[in-house]
Amino acid sequence: MTQIRHRVTEKSDKVPFDKYSLYKKAVQSPDGDVEFLERAYRELKKAKPKILREDFCGTFALSTEWVKLRPGYLAIGVDIDPEPMEYGRQHYASKLKPEQVKRLTLREQNVLEPGLPLADISVALNFSYFCFKQRSLIKKYFENVYRSLRPEGVFFCDVFGGSQCYDAIEDKNPMKGFVYYWDQVNFDPVSNEALFHIHFRVGRKKTERVFTYDWRLWSIPELREILAEVGFKKTHIYWEGTTRAGYGNGIFTH
Ligand SMILES: C[S@@+](CC[C@H](N)C(=O)[O-])C[C@H]1O[C@@H](n2cnc3c(N)ncnc32)[C@H](O)[C@@H]1O
């Protein structure tokens, strides 16, 4: 046991502190996600998707995987912040083939502004839309999404929930070469607002609050009601199974 710990520490010391790379390893699985999205779209619509728009795209890891998935697939990443997009250009887009880069478009834009680019699949992942705390704002975003879908379009978003989401706990997850902490600081049952941080430890150094999320925790019934109000005909719930350790296993039933 001691030996293993020692080896991990040695390895960890060599991992550079790159917050977006650590974030991707800790909380994203864009290669699996694009396969899920394609499969779910085909099952729901009995049609082939082509254009995926990734709202709140950050480093647009998902868009990068979409253009790699099939020749002819187009991806559009939308984010308000140029910093993660520049990281994505340097670290992810730079690894694509020139032909794949041509099928990738990036837009620095607020998703609340009208005129989101048209798409077959529109995606908001890692609960990013929870940043909209007022009903009027989240509704405005969903209206924009609805207007931006092509005739057979589908909007996919994930939902953060469950009884443990309300507890003030710090979840420690050892990863290959670093430790990822999910810190639930505060939940206010009156407003349903909650504050979360991501910390990372690389080697012996723990860097606190690398990412902070100031959210309102929206429930599934609330989201379904608002989606219906803006025009969505049907909503489906895909429920992820869990491993023995209690983590998501990537297998969804609906
Ligand atoms: C948690 S990151 C999501 C990164 C990535 N899409 C993922 O799945 O992990 C949230 C992103 O949303 C962006 N964002 C926040 N408010 C936005 C808005 N109103 N319009 C567009 N992007 C926004 C932030 O700049 C940030 O890059």
The ligand as an SDF file (V2000), in Angstrom:
LIG
                    3D

 27 29  0  0  0  0  0  0  0  0999 V2000
  -18.8080   24.6020  -16.6690 C   0  0  0  0  0  0  0  0  0  0  0  0
  -18.2690   25.3300  -18.1790 S   0  0  0  0  0  0  0  0  0  0  0  0
  -18.8140   24.0820  -19.2770 C   0  0  0  0  0  0  0  0  0  0  0  0
  -17.7200   23.5240  -20.1140 C   0  0  0  0  0  0  0  0  0  0  0  0
  -18.1140   22.3200  -20.9480 C   0  0  0  0  0  0  0  0  0  0  0  0
  -19.1520   22.6060  -21.8790 N   0  0  0  0  0  0  0  0  0  0  0  0
  -18.4750   21.1210  -20.1320 C   0  0  0  0  0  0  0  0  0  0  0  0
  -19.4010   20.3960  -20.4920 O   0  0  0  0  0  0  0  0  0  0  0  0
  -17.8340   20.8280  -19.1310 O   0  0  0  0  0  0  0  0  0  0  0  0
  -19.4510   26.6190  -18.3620 C   0  0  0  0  0  0  0  0  0  0  0  0
  -19.1750   27.5310  -19.5190 C   0  0  0  0  0  0  0  0  0  0  0  0
  -20.3320   28.3370  -19.7350 O   0  0  0  0  0  0  0  0  0  0  0  0
  -19.9120   29.6000  -20.2070 C   0  0  0  0  0  0  0  0  0  0  0  0
  -21.0340   30.5400  -20.0390 N   0  0  0  0  0  0  0  0  0  0  0  0
  -21.5610   31.0050  -18.8760 C   0  0  0  0  0  0  0  0  0  0  0  0
  -22.6130   31.8130  -19.1180 N   0  0  0  0  0  0  0  0  0  0  0  0
  -22.7600   31.8480  -20.4740 C   0  0  0  0  0  0  0  0  0  0  0  0
  -23.6780   32.5030  -21.3350 C   0  0  0  0  0  0  0  0  0  0  0  0
  -24.6570   33.2810  -20.8580 N   0  0  0  0  0  0  0  0  0  0  0  0
  -23.5420   32.3320  -22.6640 N   0  0  0  0  0  0  0  0  0  0  0  0
  -22.5590   31.5410  -23.1690 C   0  0  0  0  0  0  0  0  0  0  0  0
  -21.6690   30.8870  -22.3960 N   0  0  0  0  0  0  0  0  0  0  0  0
  -21.7590   31.0360  -21.0630 C   0  0  0  0  0  0  0  0  0  0  0  0
  -18.6690   29.8940  -19.3780 C   0  0  0  0  0  0  0  0  0  0  0  0
  -17.8450   30.8510  -20.0110 O   0  0  0  0  0  0  0  0  0  0  0  0
  -18.0280   28.5000  -19.2990 C   0  0  0  0  0  0  0  0  0  0  0  0
  -17.0610   28.3060  -20.2970 O   0  0  0  0  0  0  0  0  0  0  0  0
  1  2  1  0
  2  3  1  0
  2 10  1  0
  3  4  1  0
  4  5  1  0
  5  6  1  0
  5  7  1  0
  7  8  2  0
  7  9  1  0
 10 11  1  0
 11 12  1  0
 11 26  1  0
 12 13  1  0
 13 14  1  0
 13 24  1  0
 14 15  1  0
 14 23  1  0
 15 16  2  0
 16 17  1  0
 17 18  1  0
 17 23  2  0
 18 19  1  0
 18 20  2  0
 20 21  1  0
 21 22  2  0
 22 23  1  0
 24 25  1  0
 24 26  1  0
 26 27  1  0
M  CHG  2   2   1   9  -1
M  END
$$$$
